[in-house]
Amino acid sequence: MIELLQTIEASVQQVAAEACNLIQVPPFVAMLHPDDPAPWFNYAMPMAGLETAAANLPALRQVFHAQQRQLRFEWTRELWPELEAILRDAGIKVDHVNPQMICLLEQFKPYHNPAVSLRMLTTADDLANYRQVTRLGFGDYSAISQADVDSLHNALTDGWRYAMATIEGELAAVGGYKPTSLGVVELVAIATLPVWRRRGAAASLTSFLVADHFANAGKSAFLFAADSIAQATYAKIGFQQIATHLAATEE
């Protein structure tokens, strides 16, 4: 199990390395996006034994502040059980605790609500609308900029696989993943517009993405469930909890 969790963390770092600047501050690696300050693009992960973690937090903080980013951490509790206490002693509190779930090929139980139409997003689609659904699905009502559209366009040309679920001709749910050389991928930004929830859109879209990954010689897919409802949705198609994902942000 530990080896699998380490492979998952390696896949996260592989994807981050394509878009972010990776700065080593042992025992951490800081992953900082050069343009986007969003928290999910800017955080540190532990890389080695944490004996020097507390002593090196000031240096790590300086790296984040130099890039005008808020110091933030993400990690797997089962791999780094002592990190939570180290950060707490430094006044940095955990703000997210989510089940980390994985689906292997032999566990996969495909699901598709016939009322939901599914296909991959292309650069010819309305990328602004796609981005807006992602934000609204997570309760973010900020406007979409041209930079947001350009970022999604660039992601598509860089190999990201994004899917769209429509109901009655309306875009209802979105989500995607980036293939890795490890064959292990994270499903990200799975979001459903509130008006279309409880219609099987998220489960259908997630199943569609997993099937796409496995059809391309993928080995496993993982994700972080936002709440018990999401956890139950993912469990329906074969995801099982294997660990706990934590995030902490310095105020």
N, C-alpha and C positions, 0 to 999 in steps of 0.2 A: 504493500500500500504506500509506504514512504517513497518508493521509487516512482510510482505512478504520480504522486503529488509533486515530486521534483520535476518530472517530465512536463507536467501541466505548467509549473512556474517557468520552465525553460521556454515553453511555447509562447507564454505571455511576453517574455522578454524578447523573443525573436520577432514577434509582431511589432512590439514597441520600438525596437531598434530601427525599423524601417521608416518611422515617422518622427521619432523623438531623438534628442541628444542624450546619450547615456554617459553619465559622469560617475566615476567610481569614488566613493567616500567610504572605505571599508569600516564596518562590514556591510554597508549598504551600496546599492546602485540607484542613483537618481535618474529618473526617466522624465525628461522635460521637453514638451513640445515647443518648437521655436516660435510658433505663431498663435496657437490656441491656448488660452489660460484655463480652459475647462478642467475641473479637478480630475476627471477620469483620464486625462491625457498627461497629468503631472503628478507624479508620486514617487516614493522611494520603496524599494523592496530589500529585505535582508538577503545577503548572498553567502555569508559564512558565519562561523561562530560569533556569538554576540558579546564576547568578553569586553570588547572595546566600544560597544554601542553607545553607552551613556556618555563616555568621554568624547566621542566624536560627533555627538548631536550638534554642538555649536558649529562645527565645520559644515555639516550637512545643511543646517539652517541657512548659513551664509550662501551656499550654492543656490538654494531656492530663492532667497531674497535678491541675489544678484540678477536672477532672471525674472524678477517681479512675480514670483509664484508663492503661493501659500504652502508651507511645509505640510506634507501629507504622506501617509504610509498606507500600503495595502500588503496583506500577507495571509498565509494559511496558518491557522492556530496550531494544527497538529504538527507542522514542521518547525514552528518557532514559538513554542508555548510560553517562553519567558519574555517575549517582546512586549506584551501588553503591560506587564508590571514595570518594565524599564521606561516605557513611554509615560505611564501614569505617574511615576515618580518625577518625571520631567514636566509634568503639568499638561501632557497631551493625552486627551481622553478618546477612547474608541467611540466613533459615532455611527458605525454601521456593523452589524453582525448578520451575515446571510449564509444560508445553507449552500455549500458547494456541491453541485450535483454532476454526475457523469452518466453518459449513455454509451455502452459498448454495442457492437454489431449484434451480438447474441442476445442482448437485452431489448433491442429496439422493437417497438410495437407501433407501426405506422398508423397514423390517424388522419382522416380527412372528412370534414363536414362537407357534404355535396353542395351546400349553399355558399361555400367559400371558393372563390377562384384564386389560383396561385400561379405565379410566374416570377422569373428573375427580373430585377430592375436592369434597365439599360441606360446608356447615356442619352438616348433619344426621349426618355420619359420626362415627366414633369418633376425635376429633382427638387425644386422648391417645395412643392406639395408633399413630396416624400419626407423631406427634412422637417416640415411642419408637423406631420403626423407623429414623427418620432418625438418631437418636443411636447406636443399636446398630450401624447400618451403618458408622459412622465410629469405632467402638470406644469410644464414650462410654457408660458404664453408670450414669450419674447418673439419679436419679429425675425423673419429669416432674411439674412443679408446675401449679397452676391458672393461674399467670401464663403458662406455656408454652402452655397450651390457649387462653387468652384471646388471646395474641399471634397464634396461627395463625388463630383465628376472625376477628380484626381484619384480618389480611392477606387472607383470602378476601373479606371485605366491601369491602376496598380495591382489589380487582381482580387480586390474584395468582391465577395459574392453577397449581394443584397437581394432579399425576396420581398414581394408585395402580395398581400392578401386583400382581395376585394369582395364586397358583399353588395349585391344589387347595383353593381357598377361603380361603387364608391370605395376608395382606398380605406381599408379598415385597420390593418395591422402591418407592421414592418419589422425587419430584423436582418442580421447578416453575420458573416464570419470571414476571416482571412485564412486561406489555406496555409499550412506550414509544412516544412520538410519533415517534421516529426510525425505527421499524420494525426496530430492532436490539435483540435481547434476549440476556441471559445465562441459561443454564440452570444452576440452582443446586441444591445439596444433593441430588444424585442418589446415592442410597444403597440398597444391597441387603443384606438380612439374610444373614449368613454361610451359614446352612443352605440358602439358595436360590441361591447363586452358581453360575455356570457353567450356568445354565438359560435364558439369554437374557432374563432379566427386565430388566436395566439397558438392554440394547440396544433391547428392545421399548418400554420406557417412554420412553427418549430419543427414539426415532423418533416415538412418539405425540405427544410435546410439540412436536417440530419440525413435524410435520404440522399440529398445531393452530395453531401460530404462522403458518405459511404460509397456512393456510385463512383467517386473519384479516388478510390483506394484509401479512404480515411480509416483511421483506427478507432478513434473515440471523439466524442464531443462533450464539452462541459459548459456549465453556466452557473451563475449565482442567482438564486431565487430571491426576489424582492420581498415576498411575504408568503404566508401559508397557502393563500389561494394560488399564487404562481407555482409554489412547490407541488401542489396537488395536480395542477395542469401538466407540469413536466413529468411527474411520476406516471401519469396516464400513458405516456408514450415511451416509457422505459428508463427515464432518468432516476438514479438513486443517489442519495446523499452519501458522500464519502468523507467530507471534511467541513470545516467552518471557515468562511472567509471574513476577515476583519479589515476595517479601514479606520484610520484615526487622523484627525486634522488639528493642527495647532491653531488656536484662536488668536 
